[in-house]
Amino acid sequence: MSVDDDFEIMNLIKQIEKKKLLKSDREVIKLLKTQLEHDWRLPLKIFLEKLIKKY
């Protein structure tokens, strides 16, 4: 992904964070932000492990 795309995604995330979100939507936004990190695998793994425990 290009840097421009990263900035665009981050801008969209910031816009939606200003809204009143459901807890589940906040969790998805949090996960999406991790995908912009250099090391995105660990946050994704943690998120998936929580989902597995939930179900």
SERO-4910 file (N, C-alpha, C, O; in steps of 0.05 Angstrom, whole numbers):
BEGIN
 pado doro    nc1    nc2    nc3   cac1   cac2   cac3    cc1    cc2    cc3    oc1    oc2    oc3
  Met    A     17    -24      0      0      0      0     18     25      0     39     25     13
  Ser    A     10     44    -14     26     68    -16     21     86      8      1     83     23
  Val    A     39    104     12     37    123     34     12    140     31     -2    146     51
  Asp    A      5    148      7    -19    164      2    -44    148     10    -62    160     23
  Asp    A    -44    123      4    -67    106     13    -69    105     43    -90    105     55
  Asp    A    -46    102     56    -45    101     85    -57    127     97    -73    126    116
  Phe    A    -50    150     86    -60    175     96    -90    177     91   -105    187    108
  Glu    A    -99    168     69   -127    169     63   -143    151     82   -164    159     92
  Ile    A   -133    127     87   -146    109    106   -146    121    134   -167    120    147
  Met    A   -124    133    142   -123    145    169   -142    168    171   -155    172    192
  Asn    A   -145    184    150   -164    206    150   -193    195    153   -208    207    168
  Leu    A   -199    174    139   -226    162    142   -231    151    170   -252    154    181
  Ile    A   -210    139    181   -213    129    208   -217    151    228   -234    149    246
  Lys    A   -203    173    225   -206    196    243   -234    208    241   -246    216    261
  Gln    A   -245    208    217   -272    218    213   -293    201    227   -311    211    241
  Ile    A   -290    175    224   -310    158    237   -306    156    267   -325    150    281
  Glu    A   -282    160    277   -278    160    306   -292    182    320   -298    181    344
  Lys    A   -298    203    305   -313    226    317   -342    220    321   -356    234    335
  Lys    A   -352    198    309   -380    190    312   -384    174    337   -365    163    348
  Lys    A   -409    172    345   -416    154    367   -418    126    355   -436    120    339
  Leu    A   -400    109    363   -398     83    351   -407     61    371   -403     65    396
  Leu    A   -417     40    361   -422     17    378   -395      5    386   -375      9    373
  Lys    A   -395     -9    408   -370    -21    418   -357    -38    397   -333    -38    393
  Ser    A   -373    -54    384   -363    -72    363   -350    -57    340   -330    -65    329
  Asp    A   -362    -34    333   -351    -17    312   -324     -4    321   -306     -2    305
  Arg    A   -323      4    346   -298     15    356   -275     -6    355   -253      1    349
  Glu    A   -282    -31    361   -262    -52    360   -252    -56    331   -229    -61    327
  Val    A   -270    -55    312   -262    -58    284   -244    -35    276   -224    -39    262
  Ile    A   -251    -10    284   -235     13    277   -207     10    290   -187     16    277
  Lys    A   -206      0    315   -181     -4    328   -164    -24    312   -140    -20    308
  Leu    A   -176    -45    303   -162    -65    287   -153    -53    261   -130    -58    252
  Leu    A   -169    -38    248   -161    -25    223   -137     -7    226   -119     -7    209
  Lys    A   -136      7    248   -113     24    253    -87      8    256    -66     17    247
  Thr    A    -89    -16    267    -65    -32    270    -54    -41    243    -30    -47    241
  Gln    A    -71    -42    223    -62    -51    197    -44    -30    184    -31    -36    163
  Leu    A    -43     -7    194    -26     14    184      2     14    198     20     28    189
  Glu    A      4     -2    218     29     -5    233     49    -22    217     41    -38    201
  His    A     74    -17    223     95    -33    210     92    -63    217     93    -80    199
  Asp    A     88    -69    242     85    -96    251     55   -100    258     47    -97    281
  Trp    A     39   -107    238     10   -109    240      2   -137    248    -21   -141    256
  Arg    A     19   -157    247     11   -184    252      3   -190    281    -16   -204    286
  Leu    A     18   -179    300     12   -185    328    -16   -174    336    -31   -189    347
  Pro    A    -23   -149    330    -50   -139    336    -72   -156    323    -93   -161    334
  Leu    A    -67   -165    298    -86   -181    284    -89   -208    298   -112   -218    302
  Lys    A    -68   -220    306    -68   -245    321    -84   -243    347   -100   -260    354
  Ile    A    -79   -221    362    -93   -217    387   -122   -213    383   -139   -224    398
  Phe    A   -130   -198    362   -158   -194    356   -172   -221    349   -194   -226    359
  Leu    A   -158   -237    333   -170   -263    325   -172   -282    349   -191   -297    351
  Glu    A   -152   -281    367   -154   -298    391   -177   -290    409   -190   -308    420
  Lys    A   -183   -265    411   -206   -255    426   -232   -265    413   -251   -273    427
  Leu    A   -233   -264    387   -257   -274    373   -261   -304    378   -284   -313    382
  Ile    A   -240   -319    377   -241   -348    381   -252   -353    409   -269   -371    413
  Lys    A   -243   -339    429   -253   -342    457   -282   -335    459   -297   -347    474
  Lys    A   -290   -315    444   -318   -305    445   -337   -326    435   -359   -329    445
  Tyr    A   -329   -341    414   -346   -361    402   -336   -389    408   -349   -408    399
***
